[in-house]
Every structure is written in structure tokens, then in C-alpha cells.
């Protein structure tokens, strides 16, 4: 009789636990390789008018205004937090403390890579209307998720479902197409500038992980001024430029600062008004024809000068309201901050003013021609045609590059002082015309109307 009663009690307890789960208030429970913490109604899926976006938070205390911006884009849907340490700290913060109604908040803590193939975990991730990566150790995210169904689920949310995805500290570190995910000690600025192939730079990856819009050829960094990371970020950009022969970009956030990017590529910086260290940084590798570092080899201090214009950096203050912006589509249109040039001489990071942020395209490996012997464009601005003016009639090779340094029209050999027809498909804007004649080379700015 006692045995029957005990069996009934166990059955009732299991039934109550099952009903509790169905009502959307599941307890914290552990499965193989992961722990799930759930708050709110998780019993069914919801359909919402969610919006795409990115949140790049620099670590430390979360910025409430940025998190409100992110949660509103869920439009009352489900929020999923992924992490590899810690517990449920974001659940009540996202669900009730910020005043933005959401359907549920579920945190999934990965203890190893096994759950990356778990159908239940994958279904939870794909159900999200906002996905957020907590801070911690970005190497765990890389080793647990890269080339797994979790990676596929993340990219599905970004590019197919088109939700807002964010991360802080380690979570921000994996959102660029390029990423620094060290398995051991974190690199310091002194180590990076002194040896751009320092052992602590391992792993500096590129591609094949998180595929987010506006993050192409871009690497992030966090805790920026607080941990003196400007020099190491410059080294990352120099390495990527050198190793992959591409123009490289960077976005960095200080602690308590977040860059929020909408679906059109417009980035807003959130921070506290009038705070002395509430800044985000936007770094653009120079689009010179020969843009890479002059010296980027192992066991030798980095030199990336390029006529004191290796990188254009925009320093933008954060604010409680979205008043300062940066356009990630053209990497030029910005408000509220200041441009400067950053460069490195023998392991020393240096800076100069650059009032308008224009890309200085003059190659340091080719001396400037005196004005009387060089080339110029006429008329400028141009409409249907323009000329390459020269002191004498000669044949030159010209190509137009856009603001990202990409060749968008190679005209081949043309004659100077004669009309050159502009392709009808060329959009209006600012271009850089590379003119070559033998050993002579000039880069001229062309405005096409």
C-alpha cells in the first residue's frame, strides 16, 4: 500500500512539473552539455513584426538605452541569450526590468560543443525574434559553434528571418566577418605593435563563421579605451590587410557603450551623455593603391604609415538618445564625432587630425609628381565625360575606385586631353581615379554628377 501511494506521489509530481512547463514557467534544468533558464511564456511560437539589426556592445555594464532599442525590435517576440558561462542574469533584465514587453526570455548556457547538434536547442535558437550573445570567452563560442548547426541557425536568423542579433564583449567579438578568438592569453597592445604575428594573436580568423550585413572585411574590439586596445585593433586591421590583400574595417566600443545598427546600415552610438569615456570608434583602412603596411612580419615592430594616413578613424560619442550616427554603407557619412588619421611607426601608434575623413589615396611607395608634370581631371565635377589633362598628349591607363577602394571601372588605355565617356551604369558619387603612365602614377578625386 505504501508502495502504491509513493508511486502516485511521484506520478503527481511529474504531472505537476509537466503542467508547469506547458504554462510557460519552466524551471531551470540541465541537459547534456547545456543548461536552459526560461522566463515568460515559452509554450508556443509567436509571429511578430520583428526588425533586423545589430547591437555591438563594448562590455562592462550594459547600456539600458541600447538594450531597449534591441528589445523593441523583437516586437513582443521571444528573446534568446546564448552564453558559455554564467547563468540567468539577462532573464529578468530583458523580461521585466527595461519595460519592453517580450513573450519570453530564454538563456542557453553551453558547457561544451555537444548541444550544437541538439534539435531542441536549435529549435529554441531559430524561434528567436532577438538573439543576444553574452560576454565571456569568445574562443568557446568559436570552438563550440563554428561549422555546426548552431552557426547555421545564427546565420538563418540574421539573413533569412532577419531579426536583430547583438552581443557584448566576447559576444561582440564574433560579429565581424573577421574575428579574434584566442584559445589562451589575450593579446595586449604592446605585444601586438611589437610583433604583429605574436603567439597571442592566434586565432585571427576571417570568414566562415557569423555572416552579418555591413560586417564584411570588418573586425571588432571591445573594452577599448579601458584596456588600451587601440594599438592591437590597428594590428588586427594591418594583419588582415596584409594577409588577405583587402581593405579592412573596424568597429570598437568602450565599456557601457553600444553601437546599434539598423537594417539600412545606419549605426547609432548609445552611452551616457557628457561622460568622458563613452565613445565608439569606426576604423577604415586607407584606400590607397598600395594600402598595406610597410612592415608586417614576425618578431619585428609593425610599421603602417602610408603618409600618416594608414587608417581613417571616426571617434563618436555615445548618448542616451540616438543623436549621433555613422553610415556603414559608405563609411563616410557621419555626425557628432571627429575624424582622425591613425598610423604606426616602428611599433608606436600615432594620430593626426583629418577634418573631413577623406581617404588619402597617395601611395607612399610612389613620390608625388610636381603639379606642372602631373595629371588632373577636367571638368570636375563631371557628368557624361571628363578628360585627363596633361602637359603633353600621351596614353595613360585609368581605373576608377569607389570609397571602399574597389575597382568599379577599368577604362584601360586612354589618351590624355581627350574626352572619356563615363559608363551609363556608374552611380553618382565620389570616385578615385588611378592614372598610370609607365612609372608615373597619380590618384585623383573625381565627383560624378
TAJO-V30162 format. One record per run of one state. SS is the DSSP state (helix for helix, strand for strand, loop for the rest). FROM is the first residue (numbers start at 1). LEN is the number of residues. If there is no record, write none. Layout:
SS/FROM/LEN
SS/FROM/LEN
//
This chain:
loop/1/1
helix/2/21
loop/23/6
strand/29/3
loop/32/2
strand/34/7
loop/41/12
strand/53/5
loop/58/6
helix/64/9
loop/73/5
strand/78/6
loop/84/5
helix/89/9
loop/98/6
strand/104/7
loop/111/3
helix/114/4
loop/118/1
helix/119/8
loop/127/3
strand/130/4
loop/134/4
helix/138/8
loop/146/3
helix/149/13
loop/162/2
strand/164/5
loop/169/1
helix/170/4
loop/174/4
strand/178/3
loop/181/8
helix/189/6
loop/195/4
helix/199/3
loop/202/2
strand/204/3
loop/207/11
strand/218/4
loop/222/8
helix/230/15
loop/245/4
strand/249/5
loop/254/4
strand/258/5
loop/263/3
strand/266/5
loop/271/8
strand/279/7
loop/286/9
strand/295/1
loop/296/7
strand/303/2
loop/305/6
strand/311/7
loop/318/1
strand/319/1
loop/320/5
strand/325/3
loop/328/6
strand/334/2
loop/336/1
strand/337/9
loop/346/2
strand/348/6
loop/354/22
strand/376/3
loop/379/3
strand/382/1
loop/383/2
strand/385/5
loop/390/5
strand/395/7
loop/402/5
strand/407/9
loop/416/4
strand/420/2
loop/422/7
strand/429/9
loop/438/2
strand/440/9
loop/449/1
//
